[in-house]
Amino acid sequence: MSEFDTNIPTTYDPFAEANAEDSGAGTKEYVHVRVQQRNGRKSLTTVQGLKKEFSYSKILKDLKKEFCCNGTVVEDPELGQVIQLQGDQRKNVSTFLVQAGIVKKEKIKLHGF
């Protein structure tokens, strides 16, 4: 019986290799534009994954002026800085980021509904 006990591995993680390959590298290269439902017809658009060298406050100022909506920059400990805008602005934000030259179109992921 003691021979069998020594041959059994104590812990094995079948996803260890996949987690090592995807350790944040894939999520950092994309800009995620999401919509969150608040209450009733109200919604909130979030933009995350922009590069650190960009001024989030200046981008937010231009977005607010362009789309006539209010917004803020929220500091998240896990995701970093996240831009929040009132309303469903997913299409508007994605076209703005591409036209401004901030992000290429293939690097934007739209989420929600």
C-alpha positions in Angstrom: 0.0 0.0 0.0 2.8 2.4 0.7 4.0 2.1 -3.0 0.7 3.4 -4.3 0.6 6.4 -1.9 3.9 7.7 -3.2 3.0 7.5 -6.9 -0.2 9.6 -6.6 0.4 13.3 -7.2 -0.9 15.4 -4.4 -2.1 18.3 -6.6 -2.4 18.7 -10.3 -3.7 21.7 -12.1 -4.7 20.8 -15.7 -5.1 24.5 -16.6 -1.6 25.6 -15.3 -0.1 25.8 -18.8 -3.1 27.8 -20.2 -3.0 30.2 -17.3 0.7 30.8 -17.7 0.3 31.7 -21.4 -2.6 34.0 -20.8 -1.4 35.8 -17.7 -2.8 39.2 -18.6 -1.0 39.5 -21.9 -4.1 39.0 -24.0 -6.4 41.3 -22.0 -4.0 44.2 -22.0 -3.8 44.6 -25.8 -7.5 45.1 -26.3 -9.7 48.0 -25.4 -12.9 46.8 -23.9 -16.1 48.9 -24.4 -18.9 47.6 -22.3 -22.5 48.7 -21.4 -24.0 48.1 -18.0 -27.7 48.4 -17.3 -28.5 50.7 -14.3 -32.2 51.1 -13.6 -35.1 51.2 -16.1 -33.8 52.6 -19.4 -30.6 54.1 -17.9 -27.3 52.6 -18.9 -23.6 53.2 -18.4 -20.7 52.7 -20.9 -17.3 51.8 -19.6 -14.0 51.9 -21.5 -11.0 50.0 -20.2 -7.6 48.9 -21.5 -6.3 52.2 -22.9 -2.6 52.6 -22.7 -1.2 54.3 -19.6 0.6 57.1 -21.6 -2.8 58.6 -22.7 -4.3 61.3 -20.6 -7.6 59.8 -19.5 -9.0 63.2 -18.5 -8.4 64.8 -21.9 -10.0 61.8 -23.7 -13.0 62.0 -21.3 -13.3 65.7 -21.9 -13.4 65.2 -25.7 -15.9 62.3 -25.4 -18.2 64.3 -23.2 -18.1 67.3 -25.6 -18.6 65.1 -28.7 -21.5 63.0 -27.4 -23.2 65.5 -25.1 -23.1 63.2 -22.1 -21.6 63.2 -18.6 -18.8 60.9 -17.5 -16.0 60.3 -15.1 -12.7 58.4 -14.7 -12.8 55.7 -12.0 -9.7 54.2 -10.5 -10.1 50.4 -10.1 -7.4 48.5 -8.2 -7.7 45.5 -10.5 -8.4 47.1 -13.9 -6.6 50.4 -13.5 -8.3 53.6 -14.8 -11.8 53.1 -16.4 -13.7 55.8 -18.2 -17.5 55.8 -17.5 -20.0 57.6 -19.7 -23.7 58.0 -19.3 -25.9 56.2 -21.8 -25.2 53.5 -24.4 -22.2 55.1 -26.3 -20.5 51.9 -27.4 -20.6 52.6 -31.2 -19.8 56.3 -30.7 -16.8 55.6 -28.5 -15.4 52.9 -30.8 -15.6 55.2 -33.8 -14.1 58.1 -31.9 -11.1 56.1 -30.6 -10.4 54.9 -34.2 -10.8 58.3 -35.8 -8.6 60.0 -33.1 -5.9 57.4 -33.8 -5.8 56.2 -30.2 -6.6 52.6 -31.0 -6.9 50.5 -34.2 -10.3 49.1 -35.0 -9.2 45.4 -34.6 -8.1 46.1 -31.1 -11.5 47.2 -29.8 -13.9 44.7 -28.3 -17.6 45.7 -27.9 -19.5 43.9 -25.1 -23.1 44.0 -23.9 -26.6 43.2 -24.8 
